[in-house]
Amino acid sequence: MYAVIKSGGKQHRVTTDEVLNVELLKSEVGETITFDDVLMVVDGDSVKIGQPVVEGATVEAEVVEHGRGKKIRIVKHKRRKHYHKEQGHRQWYTKLRIKSITA
């Protein structure tokens, strides 16, 4: 059984006991979060697709940790124009463990 949820403007395919990183959520470590924006639930041959969300479907997840991802380097350069600019970025994330999927 798996589900597709929406979090932070992105869609994630999740299964039970999976650990994944999502955009930073305002919650404490150890807290349980319930996602109501479930776009699709698949259980064997049974497929439920929402319009836009599946009614009554929820996904519960536990917050494992907060952190920052690897540094992404942004380099802008124009040849023969004496223009060179470098910038770095580290995105904040929340690591979640999926506890249950209910349809």
Buried (B, 14 or more C-beta within 10 A) or exposed (E): EBBBBBBEEEEBEBEBEEEBBBEBBEBEEEEEBEBEBBBBBBEEEEEBEBEEBBEEBBBBBBBBEBEEEEEEEEEEEEEEEEEEEEEEEEEEBBBBBBBEBEB
